[in-house]
């Protein structure tokens, strides 16, 4: 009788999902675990069927991608990485842009369900129950968003943000303005609360200036609000807002970092090309897209596999947009 992935999992002492990843995305598995699975497979004579998928109508060799705004280099960078990885694995992509309009996300995702084998939702805005329903109807992986029961690639930016806070405090800043681009996303609200607590512990005041849509012109508009707040440093949670903020401050004749320091999050090409170059929390955008495809192919190979949440580390990059607090 032919051996199955479940047999290999039992002998190796791992989950069926881990066995699937060893043969579809081995770089996602620790070397010692990978070797245990390979040894068990050899012992049983197991021959994997790579990227197996249901044989019926869904075998399209296409992956759907839904993102909030194709004009935003952060989202576009992840989508480009998804496309590159998909091509390596013999898949094309079908792309949809919700234009930052949350109610459109479910319709865009489910509207392509019969044309794709699975979907990658990038920085989804929809409530968790909606994302879970999408995943019930079509294999789904979330990039930069978490929902119970749905596989995801996460980039927890909190460690990098706390490094940024410590960096600014060391430069003498005591009032930090914050521009929120996440509004009702629970993870963003929780992160902001933790950042506020950290600021309080190190003697800084976090000034939450409210929600600003993730667009360049939002940053330009925010410049006046930031200067009126009395902050000597400001952090925005997306490069698009941050670059717009820099432009708006410069239009007002504000010196960066002489009068105010600026920190972004993302580290897209905009960060280094901005003038001044942005100090930022670097998110591994290419890895997010690549691993999202790998998790989706793992799901297609074994639809019954348990959902996985993969966390990728971020880092903090100091450039010329931050300096000592003004006297």
N, C-alpha and C positions, 0 to 999 in steps of 0.2 A: 504493500500500500504506500502511495506517495506521501512523503512527510510534508507537513504544513508549517507556516510561520509560527503557529501556536505551539507546535511540537518543539521547535527550536527555542522559543521563548521559555518553555518549561525547563528544558535541559540547561539553558544558560542562566536561568533565574532572573529574567528581565521581562518587560512587557512586550506584547506583540507589536506595539508602536515602535519600540526601540529596535526590534528585529527589522521592521520595515525601513527605518531610517538608516540602518547599517548598509542596506543594499541600494538605497535611493539617494541618501544624503549623508555619506559617512562622516563628513566633517562636522556634523552636528552631534556626533557621539564621541564620548571620551575614549581615548585609545585602548585603555584596559577593558572597557565594556565592549568595544567593537571587537576586540580579539576573542573575548568569551563567546560572542555570538558566532563569529566565523568558525571557531573551534567546534561549537555545537552543531553548526550547519554541516561541517565536514564530517563529523561523527555520524550524523543522521543521513548523509547523502542528499541534503536539501538543495534544491535548485530553485532560486527565486524567479518569479515572473516580474521583471522590472516594470514599474509604472503601469501595472495592470489596472484596468478601469472597467466599469460595467460595460458589457458588450453592446448595449442597445444604443438608443438615439443620442446619448450624451457624448459619444466618442467623436468629438469635433476637433481635437488637437488645438483648441483655442482656450485661452485663459482670459476671463473678464477682469477689468481693472476699473474701479470707481474711485475717483479722487475729488477733493473739494474745489480745486482751482488749478487748472493746467498752467496758468500764467505765473504761479508761485514756484520759484526754482526748487523749493524744498520738496513739494509734492511731485513736481515734474522729475526731480532727480530720483526719487524712489520709483516712479513709474518707468523711467528709463532703465533702471537696474532690473526691475521686474521683466521688462522686455528682453534685455540682454540674456538673462538667465533662462527665460522661457525659450528663446531661440536656441540656446545651447542644448536644451532638452527636446527640441523638435516641436515646439508650440509657437503659435502666434498669439497676439493679444487683441482683445476688443476693449476700447477705451471709452469711458463716459465721465463727464465733468458735471458735478452737481452745482457748480457756480456758487459755492458756499450756502446753498439753500438746503437745509437739513431735510425737509419733507420730500425732496426729490430723490434722496438716496435709495430708499426701498424700491421705488418704481424702476430706477435705472438698473439696480442690481437684478431684480427679478425679471425685468424686461429682457435681459440678455441670457437668462438661465437656460433656455433651450438651445442657445447658440454656442455655449461654452461648456467645458468640463468642470470648471470651478471658478471661483471669484476671489480676488484680492481687494479688500476694502482698505484704502489708505486714509488714515486719520479720520475715521468715520465720525459723524456728528450725531447719528441717530441714538435714541435711548437703547439701553441694553436689551430689553425684550424684543425690540425691532430687529436688532442684530442677530439675536438668537433665532428668530423666526426665519430670517434670510438663510442662516446656516442650516436650518432644518430642511429647506427647500432646495438648496444647492450647496455643494461643498465650498466652504468659505474659510479664508484666513484673514485676520485683521492685522494691519500694519500700524503700529503706534496707537493702538486702542485695545482695551481688554474687555471681554465679556465672558461670563461663566459659561463653560461648555463649548466655547469656540476657540480654535487654535489661533495663536497670535504671536507676532514678533514685537517685543516691547523695547523701548529705549528709555529707561527711567532717567530723566534729566536732573532729578533732585540732587544727587551727589555733585554734579557739575555746577548747579546753581548755588549750592552751599559753598563751593570753592570760590565762586564769583563773589559771594557776599563777604567771605573772609578776605579775599583780595582787596575789595573796596574798603573794608574796615581798616586793613593794614595801611591803606593810603590816606586814612584820616576821615573818611566819609561817615556821616552819622544819620543822614536822611536819604533813603533810597526810594525812588518812585518806581512803580510797577505797572506795566501796561499788559492787560490780560487779553489774550486772543481766544480763550477757550470757553468763555461764558458758562454754559450749563453742563459741561463735561465733568463728571464727578472726580475723575483723576486730577484734573487741573485745579479744581476747588481744594482738594485735599493737599495738593502740592503747595499751593499758595499759603494755606494755613501753616504747613510745616516750615516754609520759608520765613513766615512772619515770626514764628516761635524762635527760630534760629537767630533772626535779627535781634529780637528782644534779649536773647541770652548774651549776645556779643555787643550790646549797647547801641544798636542801630534801630531806627524807626522805619518801618516799611509803609509807604504811602500807596495804597491801592487806588489807582486812578480810574478803575473801571474797565469795561469791555471796549475794545477797539477791533473792528473786523481786520482780518489778516490781509491787508492791502497796503500798498505804498502810500496812497493818499491818506489813509488812517494815521500813519506815522507823522505825516506832514501836519495834519490837523492837531495831533496830540502835542506838538512842540510847545504851543502856547500854554496848554494845561500843565505840562511838565515844569516850565519855568515859573508859572504862578504858584506851584506847590512849594517852592523853596528848597527842593531837593538838590543835592550836589552830584547825584548819580542816578541813573535810570536804567532799568532792565526791561526789555520787551521780549515776549516769548516766541518771536519768529523774525527771521532776517528781513522779510518784506516790510514789516512794521518798523524795524530798527533802522533800515536804510532810509525809509521815508522820514523817520524822526530826525536823523542826522541832517537830511536836506532841509527840513523845516527849521531846525535850530540854526543852521548856517544862513538861511534866508533872513533870520532875525539878527544876524551878526554875533551869535553866541559862539565862543571859542570852545572847541572840543579837542582835548580834555581840560583846557585851561579853566573854563567856567563850569563845565559839567562833564562827567564821565558817562560813557554809554556802553552797555553790554547787550549782546544779542544771544539768540539761541538758534542753533541749526548748523552754522558754518557751511552754507552754500557758497557758490562762487561769488555771490554778492559780498560776503564778509571780507574777503581778502582784497577785493577790487574797490571797496568803498574807500572814500577819503575823508577822514582817516580810516585805516583798516580796522575792522571791528574786533575788539576783544569779545569772545563768544564761547558758549558751551557747544562743543563739537559733537554732533550726532553722526554715527557711521551710516550715512544714507545709502551707500552702495550695498552694504551688508544687509540692511533692512529689506531691500527689494529682493536680493538673492535668496535670503533665508525664507522670505515669505513664499516664494515659488517652491523651494524645497519642501516646506511644510505642506503646501497644497498637494504636491505630487505624492508625498507620503500618505496624505489622506485619500487620494485617488487610488493609490495602490492597496490601501486597507481601509475601506469605509467604516469599519467597526472599531478602528483604533481610537484610543482615548485622545481627547484634545490636548495639545501641547502649548505651553507658553514659554517662548524662548526670549531671554533678556540679553541685550547687547550692551556693553559698557559705553559710556560717554566719557569725554575728557574736556578739560578747560584750557582754552588757548588765549594767552595774553598778547594783544597787539597794541596799537597806538591810540585807541579811542578811550583808554582809561589812564588816569594820572592822579597826582595828589589832589586832595580836596582843596578848594580855594580857601584862603584865610578868611 
